[in-house]
């Protein structure tokens, strides 16, 4: 993947995070093309805070994971979820550790609560439960050092597993 294509997976741009062996460390500066290149080269692993500086989201992420010995069942569930959101451009990613991420991209940035409630309603229609959704918060307060949840950017190396995440499938809105 080219660094330019990775920008669509970035939420907040003025603060990002670097993964260490013990977790993520916030970096309070503007994310650059060079940072994305280093992520793709495996020099460092970056995470992006889902809620942007404007308080909205450019994407939502559904995190399907669990026992690494049951990856086939997590993959089947992830593929099912991928197809129940045809109104979004979407990406299915193997996270590089215990499961899969389904990235949903609305046409325009949306409030976090709207995206989360839409996803939860769709899950209810399909009898899906206990699946993690990002963003988890409705708002953040940077002055109080509240940045919200972050998600590892695709195509980077997960520090705990040593494996690179991989884009498995992409679909445009209304494409099956």
Protein Blocks (a to p, Z undefined) as FASTA:
>chain_A
ZZklmmmmpccfkbccdddfkbccdddddddfklmmmmmnomaccdddfbafkopafbdc
ddddddfklmmmmmmmmmmmmmmmmmbccddddehiamccdddddfbdcdfklmmmmmmm
mmmmnopghiacddfbfbdcfknopgbjadddehiacfklopacddfbdcdehiZZ
